[in-house]
């Protein structure tokens, strides 16, 4: 039989028996030699290939040991009846976006400044020496830590130098590192906003801290409720409360920090979207008032894109060693090329230019969403949060069942978060639609679909 095997003596790096093994193995794997196929006797194949019989004997013996061939006395050598290895699964295509996607935390992904980012990346690749691609400082590239210290100082009022900036793989990792470090110091209970960001509440619990809910109103976290709590730490969104949208009032900022001092508690400041303000200047970071009491956490997810997975912490001196250790044990540091690219991007002023372009766009989209809700769902009431961020809160009338509304929306392929997702204790029903990643016409169509969903949910009750 013809085996389509070709051996060459010019291939000095691969012995003849190894060449024969490889080609027969590939023939079996590909299915060209099917299970049960009888192979030529060793003498016959050796004569056809003009090699010694020992070459074929050795190849057959190796493939028999590997399970590709079966040799039986009197029956010769055949291809084993083992199942053919499964083909590698074809990767699925990139998922198509949801038609009506009201995710409250997604920015305008189409506006990501690809050209400016590519220029910074090319600069980094051109100037980075070969040894710069080795293992880097787990706390972050010095270039990015310096650029972040300068940017956060002027744009957010954060008071720290590069030596106190820790680069993370997103804001959520930063919260996890802080919670683990605090737990290692003896913290057991952490006060959290209610309603608040569910993921970070779950992260704190996963790190061993028991979340203790603190009520929130239009002025942010209710600091008058802190005195009754036995908490060792506090997680707060003072610049733009998530999800209700209030700004922590100046008096409450002072009361919060006084409580932290009195209880020797650390505050984790989640500054997730403070750069997005549409009718006022951003308020400075809480960290600037008490750098040794507040762990400041920010990220690139809302200002650029979540896919970058870049975040940062401004760390009190007393916690630096613990947080640096947690980051080292987590992943030995965030991806270096992305860090250096962001550093160059910041130093060139590209983030400032990007924000100047996107703020008017987000303001127009927010206005379009609110107008569409007023037109299509006039009984729904917009929450009292400030004109900021990438989402609004729509409070539902008592006649609308939030759970039924969300279930119907999910059945129709709509991505929508309810206020219940953010709550620890029950409260008024509502939804939290985002507007960052949809144009004004798209938002108008999506709200019209949402009105249909609301009517269908009401009819099914």
VEXPA-599347 format. One record per residue (C-alpha): residue in three letters; x, y, z. Coordinates in steps of 0.05 Angstrom, whole numbers, padded with zeros to 5 digits, always signed. Layout:
! residues N
ALAXYZ ...
***
This chain:
! residues 461
UNK+00000+00000+00000 UNK+00021+00072-00012 UNK+00034+00109+00053 UNK+00058+00174+00023 UNK+00118+00173+00068 UNK+00181+00209+00045 UNK+00246+00203+00084 UNK+00307+00245+00070 UNK+00378+00233+00092 UNK+00394+00307+00083 UNK+00354+00322+00146 UNK+00411+00307+00193 UNK+00376+00338+00252 UNK+00320+00286+00251 UNK+00337+00212+00249 UNK+00303+00168+00197 UNK+00262+00130+00249 UNK+00238+00197+00278 UNK+00218+00222+00209 UNK+00177+00158+00198 UNK+00145+00163+00267 UNK+00125+00236+00256 UNK+00094+00224+00188 UNK+00055+00163+00209 UNK+00032+00197+00273 UNK+00007+00257+00232 UNK-00028+00210+00183 UNK-00066+00176+00240 UNK-00083+00242+00275 UNK-00110+00273+00211 UNK-00152+00211+00194 UNK-00113+00196+00131 UNK-00097+00128+00162 UNK-00164+00105+00190 UNK-00173+00059+00249 UNK-00162-00013+00230 UNK-00118+00002+00170 UNK-00065-00052+00162 UNK+00005-00026+00152 UNK+00059-00059+00110 UNK+00104-00110+00143 UNK+00169-00082+00169 UNK+00211-00116+00115 UNK+00165-00093+00060 UNK+00163-00020+00083 UNK+00238-00020+00095 UNK+00250-00043+00024 UNK+00202+00009-00005 UNK+00236+00065+00034 UNK+00306+00039+00022 UNK+00323+00038+00096 UNK+00343-00017+00144 UNK+00288-00059+00175 UNK+00310-00033+00243 UNK+00287+00037+00225 UNK+00216+00012+00212 UNK+00216-00034+00272 UNK+00236+00023+00318 UNK+00183+00070+00289 UNK+00128+00018+00295 UNK+00149+00002+00366 UNK+00146+00075+00387 UNK+00078+00088+00356 UNK+00052+00024+00387 UNK+00076+00048+00455 UNK+00040+00114+00444 UNK-00024+00079+00426 UNK-00028+00098+00352 UNK-00014+00027+00327 UNK-00031-00044+00349 UNK+00015-00103+00334 UNK-00012-00175+00341 UNK+00027-00238+00326 UNK+00002-00266+00261 UNK-00042-00206+00246 UNK+00012-00154+00231 UNK+00008-00080+00250 UNK-00056-00039+00245 UNK-00078+00030+00263 UNK-00108+00030+00333 UNK-00182+00038+00342 UNK-00173+00096+00391 UNK-00221+00155+00381 UNK-00193+00210+00339 UNK-00172+00271+00380 UNK-00226+00324+00380 UNK-00213+00384+00337 UNK-00198+00448+00372 UNK-00263+00486+00381 UNK-00273+00544+00334 UNK-00273+00608+00374 UNK-00342+00641+00373 UNK-00348+00706+00336 UNK-00345+00770+00377 UNK-00412+00776+00412 UNK-00459+00825+00379 UNK-00481+00883+00423 UNK-00549+00879+00456 UNK-00599+00920+00415 UNK-00625+00958+00476 UNK-00565+00961+00523 UNK-00576+01007+00583 UNK-00513+00984+00620 UNK-00499+01041+00669 UNK-00423+01037+00668 UNK-00403+01034+00595 UNK-00373+01095+00561 UNK-00376+01111+00487 UNK-00331+01055+00461 UNK-00333+01081+00390 UNK-00300+01146+00413 UNK-00239+01111+00442 UNK-00180+01153+00416 UNK-00148+01098+00375 UNK-00102+01144+00337 UNK-00074+01180+00398 UNK-00068+01114+00436 UNK-00031+01083+00377 UNK+00018+01141+00374 UNK+00034+01132+00448 UNK+00041+01057+00439 UNK+00089+01066+00380 UNK+00129+01115+00421 UNK+00135+01065+00477 UNK+00155+01008+00431 UNK+00206+01051+00395 UNK+00239+01077+00458 UNK+00233+01019+00506 UNK+00299+00982+00513 UNK+00300+00906+00509 UNK+00312+00897+00583 UNK+00251+00941+00596 UNK+00207+00881+00575 UNK+00229+00840+00635 UNK+00195+00835+00701 UNK+00176+00904+00725 UNK+00159+00935+00792 UNK+00094+00902+00816 UNK+00071+00970+00843 UNK+00072+00998+00772 UNK+00117+01029+00720 UNK+00151+01091+00749 UNK+00131+01130+00686 UNK+00057+01117+00698 UNK+00060+01127+00773 UNK+00091+01195+00761 UNK+00042+01214+00706 UNK-00017+01193+00750 UNK+00008+01232+00810 UNK+00012+01295+00768 UNK-00055+01284+00733 UNK-00093+01265+00797 UNK-00063+01323+00834 UNK-00086+01376+00784 UNK-00152+01343+00760 UNK-00177+01310+00824 UNK-00141+01345+00881 UNK-00107+01280+00903 UNK-00049+01293+00950 UNK+00006+01241+00939 UNK+00072+01232+00903 UNK+00090+01177+00853 UNK+00119+01135+00910 UNK+00048+01127+00938 UNK+00012+01109+00873 UNK-00002+01035+00862 UNK-00023+01013+00792 UNK-00078+00960+00791 UNK-00114+00919+00739 UNK-00178+00959+00744 UNK-00213+00993+00801 UNK-00244+00929+00827 UNK-00176+00898+00838 UNK-00157+00960+00876 UNK-00217+00952+00923 UNK-00199+00879+00933 UNK-00127+00895+00950 UNK-00149+00948+01000 UNK-00199+00902+01033 UNK-00149+00845+01039 UNK-00097+00892+01069 UNK-00147+00920+01119 UNK-00171+00850+01137 UNK-00099+00830+01150 UNK-00093+00889+01198 UNK-00153+00864+01238 UNK-00212+00898+01204 UNK-00274+00855+01204 UNK-00333+00901+01185 UNK-00337+00952+01130 UNK-00392+01004+01123 UNK-00421+01008+01052 UNK-00471+01053+01018 UNK-00542+01026+01011 UNK-00558+01028+00955 UNK-00487+01020+00929 UNK-00446+00982+00877 UNK-00462+00909+00888 UNK-00397+00882+00858 UNK-00352+00920+00907 UNK-00397+00899+00965 UNK-00387+00827+00943 UNK-00312+00838+00936 UNK-00307+00863+01007 UNK-00346+00803+01033 UNK-00302+00756+00992 UNK-00241+00788+01025 UNK-00267+00772+01094 UNK-00301+00838+01112 UNK-00374+00839+01133 UNK-00411+00894+01095 UNK-00453+00938+01140 UNK-00504+00980+01101 UNK-00509+01055+01111 UNK-00568+01093+01082 UNK-00559+01144+01026 UNK-00600+01205+01008 UNK-00595+01262+00957 UNK-00533+01289+00992 UNK-00496+01223+00992 UNK-00480+01176+01050 UNK-00518+01191+01114 UNK-00461+01206+01161 UNK-00509+01212+01220 UNK-00518+01137+01215 UNK-00444+01121+01223 UNK-00442+01132+01298 UNK-00487+01072+01311 UNK-00443+01026+01269 UNK-00387+00981+01294 UNK-00346+00985+01231 UNK-00270+00985+01219 UNK-00271+01014+01148 UNK-00316+01050+01099 UNK-00327+01044+01024 UNK-00358+01107+00993 UNK-00370+01142+00926 UNK-00368+01215+00949 UNK-00361+01250+00882 UNK-00420+01216+00848 UNK-00458+01167+00891 UNK-00469+01101+00856 UNK-00525+01094+00836 UNK-00568+01152+00863 UNK-00521+01206+00837 UNK-00514+01252+00896 UNK-00451+01289+00917 UNK-00427+01281+00988 UNK-00441+01349+01020 UNK-00382+01388+01051 UNK-00408+01380+01122 UNK-00416+01305+01112 UNK-00345+01300+01085 UNK-00320+01331+01150 UNK-00364+01286+01192 UNK-00343+01224+01154 UNK-00269+01239+01164 UNK-00281+01256+01238 UNK-00315+01188+01247 UNK-00256+01153+01213 UNK-00206+01188+01258 UNK-00246+01172+01321 UNK-00252+01098+01302 UNK-00182+01092+01272 UNK-00217+01069+01208 UNK-00194+01074+01137 UNK-00238+01101+01081 UNK-00237+01071+01011 UNK-00257+01126+00962 UNK-00286+01097+00897 UNK-00277+01155+00848 UNK-00304+01116+00788 UNK-00330+01172+00742 UNK-00315+01240+00774 UNK-00288+01269+00709 UNK-00358+01268+00677 UNK-00393+01332+00700 UNK-00441+01370+00654 UNK-00466+01430+00693 UNK-00413+01443+00745 UNK-00339+01434+00760 UNK-00319+01367+00791 UNK-00311+01366+00866 UNK-00242+01349+00892 UNK-00226+01280+00918 UNK-00240+01265+00991 UNK-00169+01239+00995 UNK-00142+01309+00989 UNK-00171+01326+01057 UNK-00140+01266+01093 UNK-00086+01231+01052 UNK-00066+01186+01111 UNK-00138+01164+01125 UNK-00166+01154+01054 UNK-00147+01101+01002 UNK-00164+01134+00936 UNK-00185+01087+00879 UNK-00194+01107+00806 UNK-00190+01075+00737 UNK-00191+01085+00662 UNK-00256+01046+00651 UNK-00303+01105+00648 UNK-00257+01157+00618 UNK-00228+01112+00563 UNK-00251+01039+00560 UNK-00263+00982+00609 UNK-00222+00935+00566 UNK-00158+00970+00584 UNK-00163+00941+00655 UNK-00121+00996+00685 UNK-00134+01027+00753 UNK-00095+01061+00809 UNK-00094+01072+00884 UNK-00066+01130+00924 UNK-00044+01096+00987 UNK-00032+01122+01058 UNK+00039+01111+01081 UNK+00019+01064+01136 UNK-00014+01017+01086 UNK+00037+01020+01030 UNK+00077+00958+01047 UNK+00014+00916+01057 UNK-00018+00938+00992 UNK+00045+00930+00952 UNK+00051+00859+00980 UNK-00021+00843+00962 UNK-00010+00868+00891 UNK+00054+00828+00883 UNK+00021+00764+00907 UNK-00039+00777+00862 UNK-00005+00782+00794 UNK+00066+00810+00799 UNK+00041+00874+00767 UNK-00005+00899+00713 UNK+00013+00894+00638 UNK+00073+00939+00626 UNK+00062+00962+00554 UNK-00008+00987+00571 UNK+00020+01023+00632 UNK+00073+01058+00591 UNK+00024+01075+00536 UNK-00024+01107+00586 UNK+00035+01145+00617 UNK+00053+01175+00550 UNK-00020+01188+00534 UNK-00028+01227+00599 UNK+00036+01267+00592 UNK+00017+01288+00521 UNK-00049+01316+00548 UNK-00089+01267+00506 UNK-00136+01248+00563 UNK-00154+01321+00575 UNK-00169+01329+00500 UNK-00210+01265+00499 UNK-00252+01288+00559 UNK-00264+01356+00527 UNK-00292+01319+00465 UNK-00334+01269+00502 UNK-00367+01311+00557 UNK-00413+01349+00509 UNK-00431+01283+00476 UNK-00450+01251+00542 UNK-00489+01312+00563 UNK-00529+01309+00498 UNK-00542+01235+00508 UNK-00564+01245+00580 UNK-00612+01299+00558 UNK-00638+01254+00502 UNK-00650+01196+00551 UNK-00687+01240+00601 UNK-00730+01271+00545 UNK-00747+01202+00517 UNK-00766+01176+00586 UNK-00811+01237+00598 UNK-00843+01226+00530 UNK-00853+01151+00531 UNK-00860+01137+00606 UNK-00886+01202+00637 UNK-00905+01169+00703 UNK-00833+01149+00717 UNK-00794+01201+00757 UNK-00721+01219+00746 UNK-00680+01215+00809 UNK-00649+01276+00842 UNK-00577+01260+00824 UNK-00533+01313+00792 UNK-00521+01319+00717 UNK-00460+01274+00716 UNK-00434+01205+00701 UNK-00460+01155+00651 UNK-00528+01136+00680 UNK-00591+01164+00710 UNK-00641+01135+00760 UNK-00714+01129+00740 UNK-00761+01116+00799 UNK-00821+01072+00783 UNK-00893+01087+00802 UNK-00922+01041+00855 UNK-00964+01007+00801 UNK-00901+00980+00766 UNK-00869+00917+00792 UNK-00794+00923+00785 UNK-00780+00848+00784 UNK-00833+00835+00730 UNK-00807+00894+00689 UNK-00735+00868+00691 UNK-00757+00797+00675 UNK-00796+00819+00614 UNK-00737+00863+00592 UNK-00689+00804+00597 UNK-00737+00760+00557 UNK-00735+00811+00501 UNK-00659+00817+00502 UNK-00656+00883+00538 UNK-00598+00897+00586 UNK-00626+00937+00644 UNK-00608+00943+00718 UNK-00659+00954+00772 UNK-00648+00992+00837 UNK-00659+00927+00874 UNK-00592+00902+00845 UNK-00557+00957+00884 UNK-00595+00951+00949 UNK-00581+00914+01014 UNK-00647+00933+01046 UNK-00713+00941+01008 UNK-00730+01010+00981 UNK-00767+01047+00926 UNK-00769+01011+00859 UNK-00731+01039+00800 UNK-00684+01026+00742 UNK-00614+01052+00727 UNK-00608+01062+00652 UNK-00541+01081+00624 UNK-00531+01126+00563 UNK-00456+01128+00551 UNK-00451+01078+00494 UNK-00512+01097+00453 UNK-00527+01154+00406 UNK-00588+01200+00416 UNK-00630+01165+00362 UNK-00611+01097+00391 UNK-00632+01120+00460 UNK-00699+01144+00433 UNK-00712+01077+00401 UNK-00689+01039+00463 UNK-00735+01078+00509 UNK-00793+01066+00462 UNK-00778+00992+00467 UNK-00773+00999+00543 UNK-00843+01030+00543 UNK-00869+00968+00506 UNK-00834+00924+00557 UNK-00867+00962+00614 UNK-00936+00954+00582 UNK-00924+00879+00570 UNK-00900+00869+00642 UNK-00962+00905+00668 UNK-01008+00864+00624 UNK-00977+00799+00648 UNK-00991+00814+00721 
***
